[in-house]
Amino acid sequence: MSSIERLAALYAFNPKWAKSKMLFLAGPRQVGKTYLARAQLKKYECSKLYYNFDIPEIGDRFRQDPFFFQSAARQLQVERPWIVFDEIHKRTKWKNELKGIYDHSIESFNLIVTGSARLDLLRASGESLAGRYFLFRIFPIGLQEYINQPHEKLQFSTLKQLVELLEAEVHAKSELQDLLELGGFPDPLSHGDKAYRNKWALDYRRLVLREDLRDLSRIMEIDRVEKLWGLLPERVGSPLSVRSLQEDLSASHEAVSTWLLNLEKLYSIYSLSPYSKKIARSVKKEKKIYLMDWALHRDESKRFENFVISSLLRSAAVWTDSGQGSFNVMYLRNARSEEADFLITRDEQPWILGDVKLSSTTIDKHVYDMSEQLGGVPIIQVVQKTGIFQTPNPRTLIISADRLLKAFP
């Protein structure tokens, strides 16, 4: 089974949900959204009902008649046919257009909408589509999918259950190394070739900055955004200073903030917010940024941390988007600049506190202190070195990533 087929096996769309909601697939360019959408069409014999709004003809037909697809749907003689609108968000009034389609006739078909810009930002915008769609966030492939064991269900609730789940598991060292070196995007991962991966990464950067960024915004200073892109890897894992970037780029604070926001809208980067409740003298404002393509890092430590955080973030998204609760990934940092690399919250409550290390099996004292302040939340230290599985006490697990991440979709 190919990498992209493994990804498709994880995201199984519920037809019952589509009876009352549009299904939105949001994620980076080339992560597999179109493949997943077309796989759903094929499954229900609706392959002809795929419409890509990057094709001018499709946009023209839609402009003349927003319901142009209905005649083709009726010819299939399929009960509640599935339809895909790909990249429709590039249209100026796409939200109002989708609202009209939904309100007029959503009961007669199932609609999937895909996009490489941040469709999930709709949640905070108070726009007219509120209550009319469910969002599925698609991330690069993780270890569980890559070893062909996709499982969207949350398989544990407590640290004890997680330990029991993983006790019988063996490591997946070679698969982890593939992901670290090649990244989680299906194309370079499927080829399994470092030179191909390098060429792909260069072309991908041009596509995102020279095409997608200009489609999304009116930014004209693409050269300086490219320089920003080059500065970000070294800043991963630390609270981001916009002022420092401003000085390096000779740009205003507003300009740098806008460039970062647009890169985040395009899923090129993502941010982690600091958690501050119940933590004395905690940092409350500075976010951390990470790359969606962790393989861009030359530094082994940053690449591994970026990979682990990305893996946890995608698991939180899968669990949340499949209706199993509200999960989020944050980080902790106190006034002494001591950190815990991640805190997974479940239904807005601290659930798992953790650190990411290349080989250390020693838990830092401040991590224990933070756990106590959070009410004794379990601690997991994720280690790149293989063969590590230690439980020094009932609420602490030190474990290799190639074993732990088999439990995280």
C-alpha positions in Angstrom: 0.0 0.0 0.0 1.4 3.4 -1.0 2.0 6.3 1.4 -1.0 8.2 0.1 -3.2 5.1 0.3 -2.3 4.7 4.0 -3.3 8.3 4.5 -6.7 7.6 2.8 -7.2 4.7 5.1 -7.0 7.0 8.1 -9.5 9.6 6.9 -12.7 7.6 6.3 -15.5 10.1 5.8 -18.8 9.4 7.5 -21.7 9.5 4.9 -24.1 10.2 7.8 -22.3 13.4 8.6 -22.4 14.6 5.0 -26.2 14.4 5.0 -26.3 17.6 7.0 -22.9 19.2 6.5 -20.4 20.0 3.8 -17.1 18.3 4.5 -14.0 20.6 4.3 -10.5 19.2 3.7 -7.9 21.7 4.6 -4.1 21.3 4.6 -0.8 22.0 2.8 -0.4 21.8 -0.9 0.5 18.3 -2.1 -0.4 16.6 1.2 -3.0 14.4 -0.4 -6.3 16.3 -0.1 -7.3 15.8 -3.8 -6.4 12.2 -3.6 -8.6 11.6 -0.6 -11.5 13.5 -2.1 -11.3 11.6 -5.4 -10.9 8.3 -3.5 -14.3 9.1 -1.9 -15.8 9.8 -5.3 -14.5 6.5 -6.7 -15.8 4.6 -3.7 -19.3 5.8 -4.5 -19.0 5.7 -8.3 -19.0 9.4 -8.6 -15.6 10.0 -10.2 -17.1 12.3 -12.9 -18.2 14.8 -10.2 -14.8 16.3 -9.4 -14.5 20.0 -10.2 -11.1 21.8 -9.9 -11.6 25.6 -9.8 -8.0 26.2 -10.9 -9.4 25.3 -14.4 -10.9 28.4 -15.9 -13.6 26.4 -17.7 -14.9 25.2 -14.3 -15.0 28.7 -13.0 -16.8 30.0 -16.1 -19.5 27.3 -15.8 -20.0 28.0 -12.1 -20.3 31.7 -12.8 -23.0 31.1 -15.3 -24.9 28.5 -13.2 -23.8 27.7 -9.6 -25.8 24.4 -9.9 -24.1 23.3 -13.2 -23.0 20.0 -11.6 -26.6 18.8 -11.0 -27.2 17.5 -14.5 -24.1 15.4 -14.4 -25.1 14.1 -10.9 -28.5 13.1 -12.1 -27.0 11.1 -15.1 -25.2 8.9 -12.6 -28.4 7.7 -11.1 -26.7 7.4 -7.7 -28.6 8.2 -4.5 -27.1 11.2 -2.8 -24.1 11.5 -5.1 -20.7 12.8 -3.8 -19.4 16.0 -5.4 -15.9 17.6 -4.9 -15.1 21.3 -5.3 -11.3 21.6 -5.3 -9.7 25.1 -4.7 -13.0 26.9 -4.8 -11.7 29.2 -2.0 -9.8 31.1 -4.6 -13.0 32.7 -5.8 -13.8 36.1 -4.4 -17.3 35.3 -3.1 -16.9 31.6 -2.5 -18.3 31.5 1.0 -21.6 33.1 -0.1 -21.7 30.9 -3.1 -21.3 27.8 -1.1 -23.9 29.0 1.4 -26.4 29.4 -1.4 -25.7 25.9 -2.7 -26.0 24.4 0.8 -29.2 26.2 1.7 -30.9 25.4 -1.6 -30.2 21.7 -2.0 -27.7 20.1 0.4 -30.2 17.3 1.0 -29.8 16.0 -2.5 -26.0 15.4 -2.6 -22.8 15.1 -0.4 -20.3 17.9 -0.9 -16.5 17.8 -0.2 -14.6 21.1 -0.4 -10.8 21.1 -0.5 -8.2 23.9 -0.3 -4.6 24.5 0.4 -5.2 27.8 2.2 -6.4 27.8 5.8 -10.1 26.9 5.5 -10.0 26.2 9.3 -9.6 30.0 9.9 -13.4 30.2 9.0 -14.0 29.0 12.6 -12.9 32.3 14.0 -14.2 34.6 11.3 -17.9 34.6 12.1 -18.7 34.1 8.4 -21.8 32.9 6.8 -20.9 29.2 6.6 -21.0 28.7 10.4 -22.9 25.5 11.2 -22.9 24.3 7.6 -19.6 22.3 7.5 -17.4 19.9 9.3 -13.6 20.4 9.0 -11.0 17.7 8.5 -7.4 18.9 8.8 -5.0 16.9 6.7 -1.4 16.8 7.8 1.8 15.1 6.4 2.0 11.3 6.9 3.0 10.1 10.4 4.6 6.9 11.7 1.3 5.0 12.2 0.2 5.5 8.6 3.7 4.8 7.2 3.9 1.4 8.8 0.4 0.7 7.5 -1.5 0.6 10.8 -3.8 3.7 10.5 -6.2 4.0 13.4 -8.2 7.2 14.0 -9.7 6.0 17.3 -8.1 7.2 20.5 -6.8 3.9 22.0 -5.9 5.1 25.5 -7.0 7.6 28.1 -4.5 7.2 30.9 -0.7 6.7 30.9 -1.2 3.2 32.3 -3.4 2.3 29.3 -0.8 3.7 27.0 2.0 1.7 28.6 0.0 -1.5 28.3 -0.8 -0.7 24.7 2.9 -0.2 23.8 4.5 -2.9 25.9 4.1 -5.5 23.1 5.1 -3.1 20.3 8.5 -3.3 18.7 10.4 -0.4 17.3 10.1 1.0 13.7 13.6 2.4 13.4 13.9 2.4 9.6 10.4 3.8 9.1 11.2 6.6 11.5 14.4 7.4 9.7 12.6 7.6 6.4 10.1 10.1 7.8 12.9 12.2 9.4 15.0 12.4 6.2 12.2 12.6 3.6 9.4 14.3 5.4 5.8 13.3 5.5 4.6 14.6 2.1 3.5 11.6 0.0 5.4 12.3 -3.2 9.0 12.4 -1.9 8.2 9.8 0.8 6.9 7.4 -1.8 10.0 7.8 -4.0 12.3 7.1 -1.0 15.2 9.0 -2.7 17.0 11.9 -1.0 18.0 13.6 -4.3 14.4 13.5 -5.5 13.4 14.9 -2.1 15.8 17.8 -2.4 14.6 18.6 -5.9 10.9 18.3 -4.8 11.6 20.7 -1.8 13.0 23.4 -4.1 10.0 23.2 -6.5 7.6 23.1 -3.6 9.0 26.4 -2.1 8.6 28.1 -5.5 5.0 26.9 -5.8 4.1 28.1 -2.3 5.8 31.5 -2.5 5.5 32.4 -6.2 2.0 31.1 -6.8 0.0 30.3 -3.7 1.2 33.3 -1.6 0.3 35.7 -4.4 -3.1 34.0 -4.9 -3.8 34.4 -1.2 -2.5 37.9 -0.6 -1.3 41.1 -2.3 2.2 40.7 -1.0 4.7 41.9 -3.7 7.9 41.5 -1.7 8.3 37.8 -2.5 12.1 37.9 -2.3 12.0 39.1 1.3 9.4 36.4 2.2 11.8 33.9 0.6 14.5 35.2 2.9 12.1 34.9 5.8 11.5 31.3 4.8 15.2 30.7 5.0 15.5 32.2 8.5 12.7 30.2 10.1 14.3 26.7 10.5 16.9 28.1 13.0 14.2 29.6 15.1 12.1 26.5 15.4 11.6 25.3 19.0 12.2 28.7 20.6 9.6 31.5 21.3 9.5 33.6 18.1 10.8 37.1 18.2 9.2 39.2 15.5 11.5 42.0 16.4 14.5 39.9 15.6 13.1 38.9 12.3 12.2 42.5 11.6 15.8 43.5 12.1 17.2 40.7 9.9 14.8 41.5 7.1 14.9 45.3 7.4 11.1 45.3 7.4 8.4 46.7 9.6 6.8 44.7 12.5 3.5 44.8 10.6 5.0 43.4 7.4 6.8 40.5 9.1 3.7 39.6 11.1 1.6 39.6 7.9 4.2 37.4 6.1 4.1 34.9 9.0 0.3 34.9 9.1 0.1 34.2 5.4 2.7 31.4 5.6 0.5 29.9 8.3 -2.6 30.3 6.3 -0.9 28.3 3.6 0.1 25.6 6.1 3.8 26.1 5.4 4.3 26.8 9.1 2.2 26.4 12.2 2.4 27.9 15.7 2.2 26.6 19.3 0.8 28.9 22.0 2.1 28.9 25.5 -0.1 27.4 28.2 -0.3 29.6 31.3 -3.2 28.4 33.5 -2.0 27.1 36.9 1.7 27.8 36.0 3.3 30.4 38.2 5.3 33.1 36.4 4.6 31.5 33.0 5.2 33.1 29.6 1.8 34.1 28.2 2.4 35.7 24.9 5.3 34.3 22.8 4.4 31.6 20.4 6.7 29.0 18.9 6.7 28.2 15.2 7.3 24.9 13.5 7.7 23.9 9.8 5.1 21.7 8.2 8.0 20.1 6.3 10.3 19.1 9.1 12.8 17.5 6.8 14.0 21.0 5.8 16.0 21.1 9.0 19.7 20.4 8.8 20.0 20.4 12.6 19.2 16.9 13.9 17.8 18.1 17.2 15.4 20.6 15.6 14.3 18.2 12.9 13.4 15.6 15.5 11.6 18.0 17.8 9.7 19.4 14.8 8.7 15.9 13.7 7.4 14.9 17.1 5.4 18.1 17.6 4.0 17.7 14.1 3.0 14.1 14.9 1.3 15.1 18.1 -0.5 18.0 16.4 -1.9 15.8 13.6 -3.1 13.3 16.2 -4.9 16.0 18.1 -6.5 17.1 14.9 -7.6 13.6 13.9 -9.1 13.0 17.4 -10.8 16.4 17.4 -12.1 16.3 13.8 -13.5 12.7 14.3 -15.6 13.9 17.3 -13.6 12.2 20.1 -13.1 15.3 22.1 -11.3 18.7 21.9 -7.6 18.2 21.8 -4.8 20.8 21.4 -1.0 20.9 21.6 0.7 23.8 23.5 4.0 24.3 25.3 5.1 25.6 28.7 7.8 28.1 29.5 8.4 29.8 32.8 10.2 33.1 33.7 13.5 31.3 34.2 13.3 30.2 30.5 12.7 26.6 31.5 10.5 24.7 29.2 8.4 21.6 28.6 8.3 21.1 24.8 4.6 20.1 24.7 1.4 19.9 26.7 -1.5 18.0 25.1 -4.8 19.3 26.4 -8.0 17.3 26.3 -11.3 19.2 26.6 -9.2 22.2 27.6 -7.7 20.4 30.6 -4.0 19.3 30.8 -3.7 15.7 29.7 -0.1 14.8 28.8 3.1 16.9 29.5 6.2 16.1 27.6 9.8 16.8 26.5 11.6 15.8 23.3 15.3 14.6 23.5 17.7 13.0 21.1 19.0 10.4 23.7 18.6 11.7 27.3 16.6 9.5 29.6 16.7 11.9 32.5 13.6 14.0 33.2 14.5 17.6 34.1 13.4 18.7 37.5 11.4 21.7 36.2 9.3 19.3 34.1 8.3 17.5 37.3 7.6 20.9 39.0 5.3 21.9 36.1 3.5 18.5 36.3 2.9 19.1 40.0 1.5 22.6 39.3 -0.9 21.0 36.8 -2.2 18.6 39.3 0.1 15.7 38.6 -0.4 15.4 34.9 1.5 12.4 33.3 4.9 13.0 31.8 6.2 11.5 28.6 9.8 12.1 27.4 10.1 11.2 23.7 13.6 10.1 22.7 15.0 9.6 19.2 17.4 6.8 20.3 15.7 3.5 19.7 15.2 0.8 22.3 14.1 3.1 25.1 11.1 2.1 27.3 11.2 3.2 30.9 8.6 3.9 33.5 10.5 5.3 36.5 7.2 6.0 38.3 3.5 5.5 37.7 3.1 8.9 36.0 6.2 9.0 33.9 7.1 7.3 30.6 10.5 7.6 28.8 10.1 6.1 25.4 11.6 6.0 21.9 9.6 7.8 19.2 9.6 4.8 16.9 7.6 3.0 19.6 5.4 5.7 21.1 4.1 7.2 17.8 2.5 3.8 16.9 -0.3 4.9 19.3 -0.7 8.3 17.7 -2.6 8.6 14.3 
